[in-house]
Amino acid sequence: MVPCKKCGNKVPASSLKLDIDEKMVICPECVKSKKIHKEIQEEVFHKKEENNAHEESVKKVAHKCTSCGYKFRINPETKVPRNCPYCNARVLSF
């Protein structure tokens, strides 16, 4: 029985696997949790890519703050941001 380099659990030496990403030998439980983590990560990143594609399709309007002169973009559908990102002055019109 030898300890897993990642979690420290004692497992038979024959069950350890070399993990190229971690550059160490890990137990089957760590391998299983890594696969689950990878699946979740792919699912989350895939959803983020879809959201980014939607955000890019929305046309934003250029705006110049009347208080400080800072230039930024406003989404006309959601009217966000409602305040200037630089001086926090309220956006009255655009």
Helices and strands as residue ranges (DSSP letters): E 2-3, E 10-11, G 13-15, E 17-19, E 24-26, H 28-57, E 61-64, E 71-74
